[in-house]
Amino acid sequence: MNQDIQHNRFLRLNQVFELIPISKSSWWAGCKSGRYPKPVKLGPRTTVWREADIIALLEKFSPPA
């Protein structure tokens, strides 16, 4: 259950880039095309992503163990 609580967090763009090394323009293009998770707007200048969506993306692109 503790892990579920952790995955309900929001990540800012710089935190996403710590997990996924990609350029900013490529990330935004991927969000627009649907390849990457859609952002959540918390305010006029605050954009975040759900941590669970980012983890699911990483699992989707990582090879099976």
C-alpha positions as CSV (number, residue, x, y, z in Angstrom):
1,M,0.0,0.0,0.0
2,N,2.9,2.4,0.8
3,Q,4.0,2.0,-2.8
4,D,0.6,2.9,-4.1
5,I,0.7,6.1,-2.1
6,Q,4.1,7.0,-3.5
7,H,2.8,6.5,-7.1
8,N,0.0,9.1,-6.6
9,R,2.6,11.9,-6.6
10,F,3.1,14.5,-9.3
11,L,6.4,15.0,-11.0
12,R,7.7,18.3,-12.5
13,L,9.4,18.3,-15.9
14,N,12.9,18.3,-14.4
15,Q,12.0,15.3,-12.3
16,V,10.7,13.5,-15.4
17,F,14.0,14.2,-17.2
18,E,15.9,12.6,-14.3
19,L,14.1,9.3,-15.2
20,I,13.9,9.7,-18.9
21,P,16.9,11.3,-20.7
22,I,15.3,13.2,-23.6
23,S,15.3,16.7,-25.0
24,K,12.6,19.1,-23.9
25,S,11.3,19.5,-27.5
26,S,11.2,15.8,-28.1
27,W,9.3,15.3,-24.8
28,W,6.7,17.9,-25.7
29,A,6.3,16.5,-29.2
30,G,5.7,13.0,-27.7
31,C,3.1,14.4,-25.3
32,K,1.3,16.1,-28.2
33,S,1.3,12.9,-30.3
34,G,0.3,10.6,-27.5
35,R,3.5,8.7,-27.3
36,Y,4.2,10.1,-23.8
37,P,1.7,10.8,-21.0
38,K,-0.4,13.9,-21.2
39,P,0.5,16.7,-18.7
40,V,-1.7,17.9,-15.9
41,K,-2.1,21.7,-15.5
42,L,-2.2,22.7,-11.8
43,G,-2.1,26.4,-12.6
44,P,-1.3,28.8,-15.4
45,R,2.5,28.2,-15.0
46,T,2.5,24.8,-13.3
47,T,2.5,21.6,-15.3
48,V,3.1,18.2,-13.9
49,W,2.8,14.5,-14.8
50,R,1.4,11.7,-12.7
51,E,4.2,9.5,-11.4
52,A,2.2,6.4,-12.1
53,D,2.0,7.4,-15.8
54,I,5.8,7.9,-16.0
55,I,6.5,4.6,-14.3
56,A,4.1,2.8,-16.7
57,L,5.9,4.5,-19.6
58,L,9.3,3.3,-18.3
59,E,8.0,-0.3,-17.9
60,K,6.5,-0.2,-21.4
61,F,9.9,0.7,-23.0
62,S,12.2,-1.3,-20.8
63,P,13.1,-4.8,-21.9
64,P,11.6,-7.7,-19.8
65,A,14.0,-9.1,-17.2
